[in-house]
Amino acid sequence: MATLSVRGGRVAVTAGSRLLAASLSAREEERNIEKLFMYDCSAAEKRLPDDKEEEASAVVAGSDKILASAFSCSGSYFAVTDDNKRLILFRTDPAWQCLSVRFVVRRCTALTVTAAEDRVFVADKSGDVYSFSVTDPQAKGRLELGHLSMLLHLAVSPDDKYIITADRDEKIRVSLLRAPHNIAAFCLGHTEFVTQVLVLSSAPDLLVSTSGDQTLKLWEYENGREVQSCSLSGCRQQDGNGEHKKSFAVSRIASCSHGRHIAVLFDCVPAVHIFQFEAASRQLRLQQEICLEHIVWDIAFDGSSGLWMLQESEEEPILLYRLKEETWQRSLDDGVARMSNHLRDNWTLMEECRGTESCYRNLYKASYDNMATYLRKKEERILEQQQKKRKEAKGAQQPANVQTQTLQPAMPAS
């Protein structure tokens, strides 16, 4: 799956093992500071075996595919993790530069950067969260906390007080960032795996979460209280082939800079839903459904609250929507046009992501209806017992038409 990130006047797209990044500033383009920055994870430093035993075991190499990526709050740093268990940190100002390549213990599922931009937190498939220093790019990672199931997403509160982690077992855990072993609260209410968590910038005490149970929930996360639950089952549930999806998950939620609008992207569904946050009632309300012709890979808001969409279309790889007269409408922008041209020139990289299957389909709980099988076997067992009893009763009874003959001793002849 391809990803899109927009922050600090910069845009970054990942596809397969490649990172493509550019500036949205026309002035930088004119000065040729950076037209397009490209980085291939397959050419990055490889982990060397620590000893002969490890070398003999031949550690299985990954595909170099980028699994997660994120900008820092100001856009000055960008981090990615790949399938070969690497964390790669970039500096973006004044030009893109790779600062370090460090190794994680297991393959990661999500990452985020603190508001102070001093640490990167990565979550992995085993349920652990590690932190890596930004100011010391060569420092090794440190284990911060762990879950008993796979982590799917994580977020840090705007004041860097809490770290919020979401796992496959429907749990949202709120921990103190400076002492992650101290758990402040659990947000419990989802019935399927939690895919995304996001703290609202306009209401820093509220958390938005999405799940495979087709709901969007709003929480007072410091005490774990559920404020609102929105059912998404009425939203468009057709994939790119027009087939109805019985189960679907939200693959991405994004919030604009002022925090009053939230965009929701469903996995493998060509539509984006915009929710509006009403501060007075502290509730989310569905404002608009944007239906598209192609599958949308990812979404992101820029600094001016424009909604970017990365879609599966070579003709129009990136779309931009802005709010005009209370309606989200298609907009034209020079930065979008330049980045679209870059993607078209390198579309062979994007082809790897076309037709990718859902990454959530194996996370749903398996349900088994074994009652019918149980009842059938019970009837067979009762029938066998009845037949066995009949045979025993028939063998115990003597047939009525059979007469017994008593043999008399022979008389001696006279």
Disulfide bonds with the S-S distance in Angstrom:
none
